[in-house]
Amino acid sequence: NGAQLGSCGNDVIVVEETVASPNPTSGETLIRVTSAKRSNAILQVFNLNGMRIFEQKVSLEEGQTFFPLNLGRAIPGIYLVKIQGTGFESEPLKIIKY
């Protein structure tokens, strides 16, 4: 029995995948989160300096959930989106704002 990539001990993988479309974006993008179970979470956006520029409480459904994200006021650059909840955190999703 091999180890599961990205897991530590008995952590439950809640967020299986996060995707942004369109990416790169000039402002509006749609975040698609694929989740293994229903959960409350926080969607956070960080710049590359690690400063949080946006945060929103979200409810994840089992399967796919969609969240609109507007980076229209953000300066052009690379941003990281994380979905964080009790006992889990998604891999950072890189979004390019032009």
Disulfide bonds with the S-S distance in Angstrom:
none
